[in-house]
Amino acid sequence: AVAAFDAKQYKDVVMLCKAVIAEEPQSARAHHLCARALMQMGCHDDAESCLRIATEADPDLAEAHADFATVKFGFKNYPGAEESVRQAIALQGTEIRYRLLLVDILEAAGQGGDALAELSVAYEYAPERLDVLVRLSQGLDRLCLYTQMLSVAERAMTEGLATLHALKKDGRIGAVSFGIYPMDLWHRIFRDCAIDA
């Protein structure tokens, strides 16, 4: 079933998983893989049922909680999605994908401050991640938190030179508004680091 999933043969995955489930009705992994295939096929109601069983059968299956959150998020069930992804984070707190999913959920629910706090945590775990740095900077900019933006810029200069290089090379730095003083700092960073574009 895993090989069929990797080959994007999702109908075959569902069929194979259902055969396993017929013999082992509480197989969390079979229910989870079936749900992932159903999600790919756009069958989110059926996927939700499989994920409910998977997470009940194995409450420690972090990826199933995260996928459950994704399905709930698609249904705009923001409280339910937040609860599920927080369960995934409780099991695997350093998994950045889960943190970024939580950020998306919180932003959609209108909880910008909480989303920014989660972005800050994600940045602590992965200061080298370009996408995390950009999103954090944009969030700080939206809230006019320029002091914090300076702090992020200074840390990126000392710890994340590869990320800064990627920002400059890809031209992504221009898409991030850092405010007047932080932008001055970024110009100084790039001048002092002498990074070739």
Salt bridges, closest charged atoms under 4 A:
GLU48 OE2 - ARG52 NH2 3.84
GLU63 OE1 - ARG97 NH2 3.08
ASP67 OD2 - HIS32 NE2 2.63
GLU82 OE2 - ARG86 NE 2.96
GLU95 OE2 - ARG97 NE 3.08
ASP104 OD1 - ARG135 NH2 2.75
GLU107 OE1 - ARG135 NH2 3.40
GLU107 OE2 - ARG142 NH2 3.65
GLU118 OE2 - ARG86 NH1 3.56
GLU118 OE1 - ARG99 NH1 3.00
GLU124 OE2 - ARG155 NH1 2.68
ASP131 OD2 - ARG129 NH2 2.71
GLU159 OE1 - ARG155 NE 2.80
ASP192 OD2 - ARG188 NH1 3.56
ASP192 OD1 - ARG191 NE 3.74
